[in-house]
């Protein structure tokens, strides 16, 4: 396994380590001061990743959030295919999408590093899956799951974690002539 990539991977692992050393569970800390450059989810998940490494902050724990984002992305893309395509063809298309995405060069490039972007992608795609799934088979827990995932995405990268999935959902429904699907009460409680 390769060493932590400078500057991001090493810095993120260090911030998570220093949070543990200073008992700062909520606020990321670097050099004894609050690290306000990034929201805290990445650092929390790196700390969770140390459960896999016996408490060590290394390449595995630092890349654990990225791996989680990869899994969420692949699962969400395959599940979206099951919603959007003909039921007879959807399983084949879902598997193809799964394998095509997992072999894409950019996906592997970002997926092999401990960066926040892959985690953000997984959370946003998963949120979109629950919004679109709710359009097909409404259930009150699905919008709650979508907004929970968007909340985690905000904790991963900031407001883009909410703006991007909501924007994609609104644009997709508007372009497809399904603007009536946007008239939902869950917007009133979900976004706040």
N, C-alpha and C positions, 0 to 999 in steps of 0.2 A: 504494500500500500504506500502511496506517495505521502509526503509530508503535507502539512496544512499550507494552503496557497496564501501567499501574501498579496494584498493586505487583508482582505475580507475574512477568509476562513480563520486565520490565526487571531484576528481581532475579535471576531464573534466568540470564538472559544475562550479567549482570555476574559472577555466581559462576563460570560456565563460563569467562569471559574471564580472571578472576583466577586460576583453576586453571592456565590456560595461562601466564600471566605469572609465576607462582611455581613452575612446573614441578611442580605437585602433581597427578599423574595419577590418584591413587586417592581422595584426600580433598578434598571440596569446600571451598573457601576463600572467605571474605568478610571484607573489611577486615583481611586478614592473619591471621585466626583461622579455625579449623575451623568450617565451617558444618554443624552437626549437625541442623538442622531437617528436612532431607529427605535420603533416600538418594541415592546418586550417579548413578544411571542417566540421569536427565533431563539432567544437566549433561554427561555423557559424550556423549550423543546430540546435544546442542546443539553441542558441539565437532565432532562428525562433520558436522553440518549446515553448518559453515563451509567444508567442502570444496565445497559448492554455491555459495558466495558469495565465493570467492577469499580466504578467511580472515577475512571480516568477520562480526562479531556484530551481526546485524540481525533484522528481522522474519522473514526466511526461515529463517535458522539457528535462531532461538529457537523457531520453530513447527515445525521439522522433526520433533521427537519426536511432536508431536500428529498431524502428517500420517501418520507411520508407524503410529500407533495407529488412525487412521481406516482406513487400508488393511487392517490386520490385522483390525479389527472387521468390515468389510464382507465380506472373504474368509471369515472364520470363520462368520459368520451364514449366508452362502450355502452353505457346505460342510455346516453342521449340517442345513440343510434337505434336502440330498441324502441324508443319513443317515436322517432321521426320517420322511420322507414316502414315499408310494407311488412306486416308481421311474418309473412312467409320468408322474406329475404333478410329481415332485420338481424337474426342471429349471425348469419354469415358476414353481413356488413359490420356488425359490432366487433367480431373477431378480427376482421381485416383492419378496421380503424385502430384497434388495440395494437396490432403488430406494426402497422405503418407508423403510428405515432411513436411507438417504443423504439423504432429503428431510425427515426429522423435524426440527422446530425446535430441540429441545434438542441433538440430534446436531450440527447446524450451529453452534449457539451455542458449545458446548464445543469443537467441531472448529476453530473460527476463532480460537482463542486458544492461546497457548503454556502450557497447564496440563498437569499430570501425569495428570489423570483420564482423558483420552482414550487416552493411552499405556497406562495401567493396564487400561482396558477391552479394548483390542486384545490385550494379552498374556493376560489372563484368558480371554477368549473363545477365543483360539487354543489355550490349554491345555485348555479344556473340549472343543474339537473333537477333539483327539488322544485324550483319555480316552474319549469316546463312540465315536470311530472304532475304537479298540482293542477295544471291546465287540463291534462288528460283524465286524471282520476283524482278529484279534489279530496283532500284530507287536511284537517286543521293543523296537523303536526308538520306537514311538508313546508309551508311558508315559514313556520317557526324554525325548522332545521335550516332553511335557506338563509334566513337573517342571522341565525347563530353563526353559521359558517362565514357570512359576510363580516360579522363582528370580529371573528378570529382573523379574517383577512385584514381588517383595519388594524388589529393588534400586531399583524405581521409587517405591514408596509405603509399603513396610514390610510387616508381617505380613498385612495385608489381601490382599496379592497371593497368598497361599497359602490363607488361611482362606476367602475367598469362593468360589474355584473348587472347592475340595474340598467345601465345604458344599453348593454347588449340585449337584455330582455325586452326593454321598451322598443328599441330599434327593430328587433326581429319580429315582434308582434305588429308594429306599425307597418313595416314593409310587406308582411304577409297578409295584410288585410284583417288582422285579428285584434285591432285596437280595442275592441270591447273587452278583451281579456285583461286590459290594464285597469279596468274599473273594479278594484278590489279594496276591501277595507283593511287588509293586512298592511298596506302602505302606511296607514296612519300609526300603527304600533311597531311595524317592522323596522322602518328607517331610524326612528329615534332609539 
